[in-house]
Amino acid sequence: MLNSSTQLIRISEAFSGYLAEILDLLGATNIKRLGTEYFLIQVADPDLICNSSAARFIRWHIPVEHSWPCNPENMDSFIEKAAQTLFLKFAGRNPQTILIGQLDPSSTKRYYKALASNLRGRSLQVFSLPERAPKTAEDQNSSKQTLFCLLGKDGLFCGMASPKEANGFYPGGTKYISQNAEDTISRAGAKIAEALHYLGLFRPALPENSHWLELGASPGGMTSELLKRGYEVTAIDRAPLDTRLDHVKNLHFIRADIAEFIPPRGARFDAIVSDMNGPPRQAISHVTRLNDFLKPGSIAIFTLKTTGAETISHIDALETDVLAEAERGGLRSLARTHLTYNRQEFTLFLEKAAG
Ligand SMILES: C[S@@+](CC[C@H](N)C(=O)[O-])C[C@H]1O[C@@H](n2cnc3c(N)ncnc32)[C@H](O)[C@@H]1O
């Protein structure tokens, strides 16, 4: 039997053109927009949030099991009342921690950021969690239930979900990675940093010195992030890397067309990342062609560019073909998401069988 329920979902503003179709695919009713990217919706079949053509557009989501529509700025003792109510409603379900975010994360107004942090602090005390809770969001067990709350000028919206179910360790998704204009080589650097945080939902981080093969590396934003984490990188592009990467340790840059690249004899990589532009069906075939050079259990991170796809069914077809080629090439799909720094593109996470 289907369970009608209220859900809080996040859809990037990048997809505003598809919004009506996404909500329609979910069968969403009683839709209320909260903040810039959140929607409170009623759905007859919550499974559609994860298993439908709309799923790829939903960055993060929770079932709404408690809501307090109010303007916190006008409420007396908002923090104490909210913390006590959360305790009454959720303490019996033993959340591993409580995480509270803002409905409008881009707001420059500090009020809600401080309110979220203070409410979290008080709630952890009331639940007697300060000692036992994971130290950081990414220390959570990705399969254990967390009490996630979002707040803003429309009120407080809360529900229990594991980070894996919600699609991110943080309220709203992945950790926000700020880009410092001076030492940022390209937006793609923040994309790989965010992708590595997201990957923690599914597997432990690769150890230092792991060897990455990077296809479509120029100008080098991702390369520089991988190097910063102590990884070795073999980077291929027909365009040059930023001169800041000249003579950097652990980097092997090969200026070539990827179609002509043959790894050196005996090379075995721990991971491959492809951020190539051009047709995605061709880009994935370059990844699968190189599969023999990947160690068993290695990871592939693939940017699925959707330029030229004009409808959701075009994107469906593109992704189905890309995943089918990956599967033929021995790479199974682990996850797919839309990261903060993805534009009209998605990030696919693939894994080679452990051997
Ligand atoms: C979006 S950019 C990559 C940005 C890069 N990942 C970064 O971190 O700065 C796409 C790159 O793919 C490269 N590319 C696309 N097809 C290629 C091919 N067949 N051979 C070599 N490079 C290719 C382009 O030259 C371009 O530099």
The ligand as an SDF file (V2000), in Angstrom:
LIG
                    3D

 27 29  0  0  0  0  0  0  0  0999 V2000
   35.5130   20.8680  -18.5150 C   0  0  0  0  0  0  0  0  0  0  0  0
   37.1470   20.8260  -19.0800 S   0  0  0  0  0  0  0  0  0  0  0  0
   37.9410   19.9960  -17.7930 C   0  0  0  0  0  0  0  0  0  0  0  0
   38.1850   20.8180  -16.5590 C   0  0  0  0  0  0  0  0  0  0  0  0
   39.1740   20.1190  -15.6650 C   0  0  0  0  0  0  0  0  0  0  0  0
   38.6670   18.8460  -15.1820 N   0  0  0  0  0  0  0  0  0  0  0  0
   39.6480   20.9350  -14.4800 C   0  0  0  0  0  0  0  0  0  0  0  0
   39.6440   20.3930  -13.3770 O   0  0  0  0  0  0  0  0  0  0  0  0
   40.0620   22.0770  -14.6370 O   0  0  0  0  0  0  0  0  0  0  0  0
   37.0790   19.6000  -20.3170 C   0  0  0  0  0  0  0  0  0  0  0  0
   38.4270   19.2420  -20.9130 C   0  0  0  0  0  0  0  0  0  0  0  0
   38.2930   18.0470  -21.6710 O   0  0  0  0  0  0  0  0  0  0  0  0
   39.2850   18.0860  -22.6720 C   0  0  0  0  0  0  0  0  0  0  0  0
   38.9870   17.0690  -23.6790 N   0  0  0  0  0  0  0  0  0  0  0  0
   37.7780   16.7490  -24.2030 C   0  0  0  0  0  0  0  0  0  0  0  0
   37.9160   15.7560  -25.0990 N   0  0  0  0  0  0  0  0  0  0  0  0
   39.2410   15.4290  -25.1400 C   0  0  0  0  0  0  0  0  0  0  0  0
   39.9990   14.4810  -25.8570 C   0  0  0  0  0  0  0  0  0  0  0  0
   39.4280   13.6440  -26.7360 N   0  0  0  0  0  0  0  0  0  0  0  0
   41.3250   14.4260  -25.6370 N   0  0  0  0  0  0  0  0  0  0  0  0
   41.9330   15.2640  -24.7540 C   0  0  0  0  0  0  0  0  0  0  0  0
   41.2620   16.2010  -24.0460 N   0  0  0  0  0  0  0  0  0  0  0  0
   39.9260   16.2730  -24.2290 C   0  0  0  0  0  0  0  0  0  0  0  0
   39.2250   19.5190  -23.1760 C   0  0  0  0  0  0  0  0  0  0  0  0
   40.4320   19.8650  -23.8130 O   0  0  0  0  0  0  0  0  0  0  0  0
   38.9750   20.2940  -21.8820 C   0  0  0  0  0  0  0  0  0  0  0  0
   40.1670   20.8160  -21.3660 O   0  0  0  0  0  0  0  0  0  0  0  0
  1  2  1  0
  2  3  1  0
  2 10  1  0
  3  4  1  0
  4  5  1  0
  5  6  1  0
  5  7  1  0
  7  8  2  0
  7  9  1  0
 10 11  1  0
 11 12  1  0
 11 26  1  0
 12 13  1  0
 13 14  1  0
 13 24  1  0
 14 15  1  0
 14 23  1  0
 15 16  2  0
 16 17  1  0
 17 18  1  0
 17 23  2  0
 18 19  1  0
 18 20  2  0
 20 21  1  0
 21 22  2  0
 22 23  1  0
 24 25  1  0
 24 26  1  0
 26 27  1  0
M  CHG  2   2   1   9  -1
M  END
$$$$
